[in-house]
Amino acid sequence: MKPITKTDIKRCQLINSNAKKWAIKNLDYLNKDMTLFGSSVKVEKGALKYSTYVMYLQPADKVAMITICAGAEAGGCKPDCLIQSGHLGMSVAQNAATKRTILMLMRPQYFNARVLFEVDRAESKAKKSGIPALFRLNGTSDNDFSELIAARPDSQWYDYTKILSRVRKNKLANYDLTFSASMFSNQSKSAFKKAVKSGYRIAVAFNTKLIASDRLALPDLTSFDKTDLRHLDGAVIGTLTRKGSNINQRLIDDTKTDSFFVTSANLTEFQAIAGV
């Protein structure tokens, strides 16, 4: 990769001022090689295993001048993005996500080549281990990576997206998309209704961690928390519990109807849309 310089950063119109300050302060780190994917083994029903590789970028406009999560505003997920929870919220993971995003925007050829290199390396490992590889580029973003995915048609890719047209227009046989529904706005609820009518697989996050102090219970639907192997699911509506929150947050948010999450306040409307 051609090194990124302070001049490159100052002139760049693709990253915001905060990202520029971070990049200049961390210039040596920015120019070191890094792994773009994180990995883990996901188990389906205790038997079927996949080595899952997920890439985490800084979402929306946290680094980028033009959002890389086009549905974040209408979906209301920006304040509660997964990037802030668990190990992703720690400084090491935050720095890595910022670096990946800057590389994607400032050195796209290097970034794309590195993605494909890591995919090929993972597929080679999969052949030796007998555990197939599964790739997700939008761990905390909602970007169009269709050209990269098309470049490796024998690899299995998947994502969640709040952009319904991306699900509708996807023609890549090796790319599985799950629509991520939201109860936040009229626009997001309209997209939710269309997704139900079209029979797409839909993920819905609920404002609960399933502990005794939470008011909200999950409906009798498929749980998407047990595994992330979405390409093995049919056209179902699946539930996700809330990540990275405390009980006080959940109790306050449970009174809101305009929420990314299903809450006690909008549960009846959710049931009417979902038909459950």
URUR-V608654 format. One record per residue. N is the residue number from 0. SS is DSSP state (2 for helix, 1 for strand, 0 for the rest). BURIAL is I if it has 9 or more other C-alpha atoms within 8 Angstrom, else O. Layout:
N/SS/BURIAL
N/SS/BURIAL
This chain:
0/0/O
1/0/O
2/0/O
3/0/I
4/0/O
5/2/O
6/2/O
7/2/O
8/2/I
9/2/O
10/2/O
11/0/O
12/0/O
13/0/I
14/1/I
15/0/I
16/2/O
17/2/O
18/2/I
19/2/I
20/2/O
21/2/O
22/2/I
23/2/I
24/2/O
25/0/O
26/2/I
27/2/O
28/2/O
29/2/I
30/0/O
31/0/O
32/0/O
33/0/O
34/0/O
35/0/I
36/1/I
37/1/I
38/1/O
39/1/O
40/1/O
41/1/I
42/1/I
43/1/I
44/0/O
45/0/O
46/0/O
47/1/O
48/1/I
49/1/I
50/1/I
51/1/I
52/1/I
53/1/I
54/1/I
55/0/I
56/0/I
57/0/I
58/0/I
59/0/I
60/0/I
61/0/O
62/0/I
63/1/I
64/0/I
65/0/O
66/0/I
67/0/I
68/1/I
69/0/I
70/0/I
71/2/I
72/2/O
73/2/I
74/2/I
75/0/I
76/0/I
77/0/I
78/0/O
79/0/O
80/0/I
81/2/I
82/2/I
83/2/I
84/0/I
85/2/O
86/2/O
87/2/I
88/2/I
89/0/O
90/2/O
91/2/O
92/2/I
93/2/I
94/2/O
95/2/O
96/2/I
97/2/I
98/2/I
99/2/I
100/2/I
101/2/I
102/2/I
103/2/I
104/2/I
105/2/O
106/0/I
107/2/I
108/2/O
109/2/I
110/2/I
111/2/I
112/2/O
113/2/I
114/2/I
115/2/I
116/2/O
117/2/I
118/2/I
119/2/O
120/2/O
121/2/I
122/2/I
123/2/O
124/2/O
125/2/I
126/2/I
127/2/O
128/2/O
129/0/O
130/0/I
131/1/I
132/1/I
133/1/I
134/1/I
135/1/I
136/0/I
137/0/I
138/0/I
139/0/I
140/0/I
141/1/I
142/0/O
143/0/O
144/0/O
145/2/O
146/2/O
147/2/I
148/2/I
149/2/O
150/0/O
151/0/O
152/0/I
153/0/O
154/0/I
155/1/I
156/1/I
157/1/I
158/1/I
159/1/I
160/1/I
161/0/I
162/0/I
163/2/I
164/2/O
165/2/O
166/2/I
167/2/O
168/2/O
169/0/O
170/0/O
171/0/O
172/0/O
173/0/I
174/1/I
175/1/I
176/1/I
177/1/I
178/1/I
179/1/I
180/0/I
181/0/I
182/1/I
183/0/I
184/0/I
185/2/O
186/2/O
187/2/I
188/2/I
189/2/O
190/2/I
191/2/I
192/2/I
193/2/O
194/2/I
195/2/I
196/2/O
197/2/O
198/0/O
199/0/I
200/0/I
201/1/I
202/1/I
203/1/I
204/1/I
205/1/I
206/0/I
207/0/I
208/0/O
209/0/O
210/0/O
211/0/O
212/0/O
213/0/I
214/0/I
215/0/I
216/0/O
217/0/O
218/0/O
219/0/O
220/0/O
221/1/O
222/1/O
223/0/I
224/0/O
225/0/O
226/0/I
227/0/O
228/0/O
229/2/I
230/2/O
231/2/O
232/0/O
233/0/O
234/0/O
235/0/I
236/1/I
237/1/I
238/1/I
239/1/I
240/1/I
241/0/I
242/0/O
243/0/I
244/0/O
245/0/O
246/2/O
247/2/O
248/2/O
249/2/I
250/2/I
251/2/O
252/2/I
253/0/I
254/0/I
255/0/I
256/0/I
257/0/O
258/1/I
259/0/I
260/0/I
261/1/I
262/0/I
263/0/I
264/0/I
265/0/I
266/2/I
267/2/O
268/2/O
269/2/I
270/2/I
271/2/O
272/2/I
273/2/I
274/0/O
275/0/O
